[in-house]
């Protein structure tokens, strides 16, 4: 240990920035100066980029259903990191060259969950016997996950350092539903939660048959202030139509993206409300100026057959990827122009369109995520987890169990030591001190 002082400080930082978060948490316990280094915000930024961008593996967080119920017949779920990598990051076409490992997450008892080891007990919905599946991953950024707990309470949780923050109550308390975005604002150097909130429909007229759909409102939570504030959502509605968010949120270069739709604000009767009235689009929120925008999908997305597409970041751009519904339809990836450059007039470019030659038991799979530039993780109808390379048209089977259609939750993620409790606030004046004393 005494020889550590002989290592140049810059080299020591380079070495430590490549260690997993859990290893760094052990390392900081050795001495106060090491603790100060690991808690330094600039080191946290360096570790975030070095550890994830130079790693040969990809990390995916899954929610899975436990094989056995509790003694009182309660369903259990658990969350696991799936680490995937190829030998020397080269795919030689051999199934054995793809390596994987699983790492179960142990949630802190103080988070308010009923946990036993990695298992989380799901309570019954009172009087119905139905299961409450509300422990869900809503969003992710830089190793921090936004998780919805029992009853819809929101928590920011970094499992790499086992640190969490319970989010205070919304300032839009009369909402009946919401969609969340989570990401980093490069201007304020702060993490934001963005909520698009919907409200109860109104009925009027002599027989209360006239349906009026209230426009959405929005609010932003900032990690540094630990509070919510309502923001202008005028761009999410017009005099005749409302825009609402869906799932599949991502954040890229300070801009939040959701799949969404717009629909008429009024109907003569609730029976007139029809899914065919919905027009799907992409909702954007610019974290710098706190303004919402919307962008149309590619024209072919409004034609039959409908699409099952996911919004994400791929090869340093925002893309939609997925399958057409029904038949032997192609797997496609569509890229969006850089919104910061083109604005709401940005166009879409088709990068890939391939008809997959999948076996019968894997046909019409669920897409779990792009984990390489040319490889996508699929969940087959039989519960089999496979990795499909859409360039070589090859499948690789992974013996991962307890995933099923309609009962899974996952996100391709990073690992970090970024604090959610103020342990390393990002300030431009912060520098890494080169004074590290050794015991």
VENHUJO-V13013 format. One record per helix or strand of 3 or more residues. SS is the DSSP state (a for helix, b for strand). FROM is the first residue (numbers start at 1). TO is the last residue. If there is no record, write none. Layout:
ss=[SS,SS]
from=[FROM,FROM]
to=[TO,TO]
This chain:
ss=[a,a,a,a,a,b,b,a,a,b,a,b,b,b,a,b,b,b,b,b,b,b,b,a,b,b,b,a,a,b,b,a,b,b,b,a,b,a,b,b,b,b,b]
from=[2,9,21,32,41,57,76,87,95,98,109,119,136,144,150,154,163,177,190,202,210,217,227,234,241,250,255,270,275,279,291,299,307,317,331,339,348,360,366,375,385,394,409]
to=[6,16,27,39,53,65,86,89,97,104,111,121,141,148,152,158,166,185,198,204,212,222,231,236,245,252,264,272,277,286,296,302,314,324,336,345,354,362,372,379,389,398,413]
